[in-house]
Amino acid sequence: MLSKKMQDALNQQVLVEAESSQVYLAMASWAEIQPGLDNITAFFYRHSDEERMHMLKLIHFINERGGFAMVPALAQPNLTYPSVQHAFRELLNHEIKVSESINTLVDIALAEKDYATHNFLQWYVSEQIEEEALARVMNDKLELIGDDKSGLYLFDRDILAVNVTGGGSVE
């Protein structure tokens, strides 16, 4: 059985994951109307779907542990970006924020000696290591490219090789 504090914290994480899905969906929509970014668009759509699955995993866990998962209201995410580089910087910043939120949950679970929740959260800890690493690699590549349009073309082509699996691992 989840404590009220743990339930509330997990429901806050449901919000964080839902916001992540919305942010990446907005990035995908923006990228889709930019010329020549088909694969970047697909990357953002996949990322949005993955974040939604993270949210659903939390909802199921809360309910299975005797809590009540709350479906959150969402604020409007940013809809446009000055550049692909800016969108990917936002992706990295957002993943860092998600990692901090997961770490807070782990702290609460340990303080409450809620080892079942702690065990459950280890998947998210591992996931965030992978998510941040992926975002850093993408940002490093975009930094190398700078304003070179042929480099952006190759980045868009090469992003197809980034396979984000259901568990978030990068292959």
TIDRENKOL-301105 format. One record per residue (C-alpha): residue in three letters; x, y, z. Coordinates in steps of 0.02 Angstrom, whole numbers, padded with zeros to 5 digits, always signed. Layout:
# residues N
ALAXYZ...
//
This chain:
# residues 171
MET+00000+00000+00000LEU+00066+00171-00047SER+00076+00309+00081LYS-00016+00470+00040LYS+00153+00558+00019MET+00216+00425-00101GLN+00053+00423-00199ASP+00057+00612-00216ALA+00240+00609-00272LEU+00206+00471-00399ASN+00056+00568-00465GLN+00172+00718-00484GLN+00284+00606-00590VAL+00133+00556-00695LEU+00118+00742-00733VAL+00303+00756-00775GLU+00293+00609-00896ALA+00133+00676-00975GLU+00215+00846-00998SER+00365+00760-01076SER+00254+00673-01201GLN+00168+00838-01243VAL+00332+00933-01260TYR+00402+00804-01381LEU+00237+00797-01475ALA+00246+00985-01498MET+00427+00968-01557ALA+00372+00837-01682SER+00232+00946-01748TRP+00351+01093-01766ALA+00484+00985-01852GLU+00354+00912-01969ILE+00321+01081-02049GLN+00506+01119-02071PRO+00576+01070-02241GLY+00682+00914-02245LEU+00667+00857-02063ASP+00567+00698-02091ASN+00675+00586-01984ILE+00695+00714-01844THR+00506+00726-01846ALA+00490+00537-01830PHE+00617+00539-01688PHE+00515+00666-01590TYR+00352+00572-01621ARG+00432+00410-01558HIS+00500+00501-01407SER+00328+00570-01369ASP+00252+00395-01378GLU+00387+00327-01264GLU+00353+00461-01132ARG+00168+00419-01137MET+00213+00238-01102HIS+00316+00295-00952MET+00163+00388-00889LEU+00050+00236-00912LYS+00175+00125-00821LEU+00165+00243-00672ILE-00024+00249-00677HIS-00036+00060-00673PHE+00090+00048-00531ILE-00001+00176-00423ASN-00168+00089-00448GLU-00097-00085-00422ARG-00020-00030-00257GLY-00187+00028-00187GLY-00170+00210-00234PHE-00268+00316-00356ALA-00177+00380-00509MET-00233+00552-00562VAL-00238+00601-00745PRO-00164+00777-00745ALA-00214+00934-00836LEU-00072+00993-00947ALA-00008+01166-00986GLN+00020+01214-01167PRO+00199+01169-01216ASN+00311+01280-01320LEU+00251+01261-01500THR+00394+01333-01602TYR+00583+01333-01596PRO+00708+01449-01679SER+00811+01299-01738VAL+00836+01112-01728GLN+00981+01146-01610HIS+00866+01242-01494ALA+00737+01101-01493PHE+00869+00972-01448ARG+00940+01084-01310GLU+00764+01093-01240LEU+00753+00903-01251LEU+00913+00885-01148ASN+00856+01014-01019HIS+00689+00926-01004GLU+00771+00755-00978ILE+00881+00828-00841LYS+00724+00894-00755VAL+00643+00722-00769SER+00798+00640-00693GLU+00792+00760-00545SER+00608+00718-00519ILE+00644+00530-00522ASN+00785+00554-00396THR+00663+00644-00280LEU+00546+00495-00292VAL+00687+00375-00249ASP+00730+00483-00096ILE+00549+00475-00036ALA+00538+00287-00064LEU+00697+00257+00036ALA+00647+00376+00176GLU+00481+00283+00192LYS+00563+00113+00175ASP+00447+00079+00029TYR+00560-00047-00055ALA+00431-00104-00182THR+00418+00073-00250HIS+00607+00093-00239ASN+00628-00066-00343PHE+00498-00006-00469LEU+00586+00162-00486GLN+00754+00083-00530TRP+00688+00056-00706TYR+00658+00244-00719VAL+00832+00282-00649SER+00910+00173-00784GLU+00795+00246-00915GLN+00847+00423-00872ILE+01031+00381-00885GLU+00997+00322-01063GLU+00883+00470-01105GLU+01010+00598-01047ALA+01152+00510-01137LEU+01052+00507-01298ALA+01008+00691-01282ARG+01189+00737-01249VAL+01249+00639-01402MET+01120+00726-01512ASN+01169+00896-01443ASP+01355+00860-01467LYS+01323+00813-01649LEU+01220+00969-01679GLU+01356+01075-01599LEU+01481+01003-01724ILE+01363+01041-01868GLY+01332+01221-01819ASP+01239+01311-01959ASP+01296+01192-02096LYS+01140+01139-02193SER+01226+00987-02269GLY+01272+00934-02092LEU+01091+00952-02039TYR+01041+00846-02189LEU+01161+00709-02132PHE+01100+00726-01951ASP+00921+00701-02010ARG+00974+00550-02111ASP+01080+00476-01971ILE+00948+00497-01836LEU+00864+00347-01917ALA+01005+00241-01845VAL+00954+00294-01669ASN+00834+00160-01613VAL+00750+00205-01451THR+00678+00042-01389GLY+00529+00025-01272GLY+00650+00028-01127GLY+00735+00183-01193SER+00900+00102-01234VAL+00997+00171-01379GLU+01052+00043-01507
//
